[in-house]
């Protein structure tokens, strides 16, 4: 887990691991620069991989949706949506990043490095998306699409083979409706961590009672965890 910019040998290692040769290696270096490194080095331009991550996030979603749409013409929109969410979620992207070994080359600040940031799922997922964005910027959409399919293709195919797993929020709402209760509400309890790696805590409220809490790097993930826990609690008490 480097705490200094990558040298030429390391950059070549990354390209070999990715099976991608960059025309402009500066784009690759940027994709591997975590915000914590920028925060600890005010003397350098304040640029991390966050903008590339933003771009890559959209591309990943498009490529996965396109592959699913083409591969499963029999699936309805709702089934496709659920299956896509199984692939583009943080855990799956982090798994792909670990397969590549991205943590070995993610340039971080000393504090983040000491805290095990090289294996933090949120960091790895964000870096994977940043690399997708970098491939697009350095080359074109076709190259970025090939990159996504190379590292996520098996996850897409697995999601298409599996039965649709409903979102925990949908399951909770269906359970409450079947039992004559009002739909659940979700409220933000707290935000913690640094700006580049926030953790949200959400609560699910049924009628006027707070039933369960959930945490996640996105509010939707925290809501899903809260919904899952609420279902367990409600079913165990019924």
N, C-alpha and C positions, 0 to 999 in steps of 0.2 A: 504494500500500500504506500505508494510514493507521496512524499510531502514536498517534493520539488518537481519542476516541470520535467516531462519525459525527455530522455536523450534520443538520438537517432536510432540507436540499437533497440531501445524499448518501443519506439514508434514502429519499427519494422516488425517487431514481435507482435504488436497489436494487429497490424495489417495482415500478418500471416494467420493469426487466430481468427480474424473476421472473414478471411478470404476476400478482402477488398484492398485494392491499391488506390490511394487517394492522389488526385492531381495536386491538391493543395493540402499538405499535411497540417497546416495551421488549423484547418477546420476540424480535423481529427483530434488535435491537441485540445481545442476548445470544448469538444464534446466530452472529453474526459476530465474537465476541470470543474470540480465541485465548488459551490458557493463558499464553503468554509475556507477554502484556500484563498479566495479573493478577499474575504473578510480579514484574514490575518496578514495580508500583504497590501496595505493601502497605497504602496508605491507603484503598483502595476495597474493597468487599465481595469476598471471594475466590471469585468465581463466573465461570466461563468457559462455553464452549459444550459442554463434555464431557458433561454430563447429557443435553442435547438430542440430542447425537450418539448416545448410548446408545439413546435412544428411537427416533430416526430410523432407526438401523440395523435394528431389528426391523420397522419399518413398510416400509422399502424391500424387505426380504426377503419380506414378506407380499404386497405389491402385485405384485412381479415374479412370485412363485410363482402368484398368482391369475391374472394375465394369461396365463402360460404354460399353466396347467392348463386354462383356458377356450379358449385359441386352438389347442392341439395335443392333442386327446383321444386321438390315436393313439400318442403318445409314452409309453414306459414310465417308471416312476419314476426309474430310473437316468439315462436320457437327460435328463429334466427337471432332475434335480439338477446334472448337468454343465453344462447350458445356463444354469441360474440362476447358477451360480458365475462364468460368463463375464461376467454383467451386474453382479452385486453386488460384484465385486472392485474393489480400489482404483483400478486404471488406468481402468476404465470410468467410475466415479464422478467421478474427477478430470477426465476428458474432458468430462463433462457440466458440471462446474463451470467449466471453461475456456470452454465455449460460452456460458455465462451471463456470464462475466467476473468471477467471485466474488473472485479475487485482488485486484482493484482496491479492494474494500471490506472485506477481512479485516483487522480491527484486531489488530495484533501488537505485541510488545515491540520495542525498537530493535534488539536483538541478532538476533532472528529475522528482522526485516525486512531488516537488512543482509546476512543470510546467504541472501537470496532465498526467504524463506518464503512469499511470495505465489504462487510457482509450484511449490512443493513438492507433489508428488502426494498425500502423506499428509495434508497440511493441507487441500488442496482437497477430497479425498474426505470427510474428517471434517466439513468445513464444509457440504458438500452434505447429508450425513446430519443435521447439526444443523438445517439449514433445514427439512428434512422434518419433524423433530420439532417445530420451531417452528410450522409451519403446522398441525400436528395440535393442539398446545396452544392456539393462538390461535383455531382454528376447529373442525374435526372430522376424522374419518378420511376421509370422502369427499373433502374438500378436499385432504388430504395425498395421497390416492390419485391425484387428478387431477394434482397437482404432479409426482409420481413418473412418471406415464405421459407427461406433457408432455415431460419432459427425458430419460427413459430408454426411452420407448416404442420408438423406432427401434432402440435397442440390443437390446431384447428381441426384436423382430421379426427382426433380423439373426441373433441367436443361434438362433432357431427355424428359419430358412432354412438355416443351415449344418449340416454334418455334425457329429455329436458328437465333440468333442475330449476324449479321455480325460485324466484327471488324470495328471501326470508320475509321481506316486507309484504309481498303479495300473499304469502302463506299466512302471516299473522292477520292481515285484513280479512282473508277468507274465513279464518277460524272465528274471528270476532263476529262477522256477519252471520255465520251459522249459529252462533250462540246469542244472537239478538243484541249485541253490543255495538256501540258507535265505532267508527273507524279510529285507529290510533293517531296520535299526534307526536311529532318529534321536536325536541327543543335542545338547543345548544347549551351544554352545561359549562364547558371550559375549553380553552385552547392552551396548549403547552408546547415547549420546545422553541427552537430558533425558527426564524421566518422561512428558511429554506427547507425545514423538516418539521412542520407543525403536526401535532397530534390533537385530534378533536375528540371530545367526549360528548356524546349525545344521549339523551334519555327518551324513552318511549313512554308516553302518557296515555292511559286508557281511562276514559271518563275524566276524573280529576286526580287519578292516582298514578304516581311515577312507578312503573313496574320494573324496568331494567335499564342498565347503562351499557353503552358500547363505545369502543375506541377505534380510531383509524386515522390514516394519513389524509383521508378525504371524508367529508361529512357523510356522504352516501355510504361509505364503508362502515363508519361508526353506527349509522342508522341500521344497517343490515345486521351488525353484530348485536345491537340492542334488541332488534326484532327477534333474532334467533333465541336470545336468552329469555325474552318475554314469553315466547312459545313454550319453552321448557317449563318455566314457572307456572304458566296457566294450565298446562296439561297435567302437571304433577299435582296441582291443587284441585283439579276437577273430579 
